[in-house]
């Protein structure tokens, strides 16, 4: 089986999907405008062949690249990019090379926000309105919940996972705030008059999705409003949370669907939390304190992924007992000295004046420098005394030798 992958090097996490295809014995044939030396680690060994073009916007050049690869390796069974920017390009190539997949009109419809919103309204799904400045008018007190999943080639939903955000991702990114979210059971996302699962499945059916992903963001308050839609793979940190929560690896699930293997989510009703920090902030609790607190619940931690400013600089993925405990632990990780409100189960800390902190740091540094100076002087004294004793021993030895020679 041959799969042509457009721009496999960007976004950087797309190499995971190439790796998953390669692991199932698929010949992955890459086409892009980047040189192989710029590929992310692990991508080059996953590609059977790679054809570089000067510009992916040049359709004739990309067409010739596909023609060359099909001549060399055989007919293409699929053409993918997993990138909304190249969606119309891959759709045009499918049309011209008679490859199964969504067409150009469908690509323009599902990757255009306004057209998707019109489709959703036609299906009876309420969409968040925008104010005069073009910003979303999210009702106050709404919970921001993302629904993630995949649909196979036959239109069957393979699984749904729900995650509650601390705030809208766009707003978090704009304010340079900290991203945090945790998984919750979909049945706990609805309202008294509206079922969340029914609304999410209705949205998926409205776009007639086949063989792809869906990421739907809802504002849940008195009613369920659709705030954002994306039909791309989940972000890398979402994929990691899905894997840590016990669900199947989304990369291998997508690759299996391409080759006709049926895979299902292994849904586990556990709360998995993702929380981040930034290096330019001063936090109340150290990394060691966090690791001590989460020692039995931590699943993964480390530097955040490049190119995703919204994720901060450092992340923690861990399990929690329930949603309330998840919110409490997120605050424990992200609370800084500016926040003096108490935290449940943790001793309250007094507010600290920034100038006092600075003066304390200066005093500590001065004390540290003084200790270093004292230590150096002591070492010099010891060395001098050792050298003095050694010189006395040598002098005594020389005098003894002279006495023996005289005698």
Buried (B, 14 or more C-beta within 10 A) or exposed (E): BBBBBBBBBBBBBBBBBBBBBBEEEBBBBBBBBBEEEEBBEEBBEBBBBBBEBEEBEEEEBBBEBBEBBBEEBEEBBBBBBBBBEBBBBBBBBBEEBEBEBBEBEBBEBBBEEEEBBEBBEEEEBBBBEEEEEEEBEBEEEBEBBBBBBBBBEEEEBBBBBBBBBBBBBBBBBEEEBBBBBBBBBBEEBBEEEBBBBEBBBBBBEBBEBBBBBBBBBBBBBEBBBBBBBBBBBBBBBBBBBBBBBBBBBBBBBBBBBBBEEEBEBEBEEBBBBBBBBBEEEEBBBEEEBBEEBBEEBBBBBEEBBEEBEBBBBBBBBBBBEEBEBBBBBBBBBBBEBEEEEEBEEBEEBEEBEEEEEEEEEEEEEEEEEEEEEEEEEEEEEEEEEEEEEEEEEEEEEEEEEEEEEEE
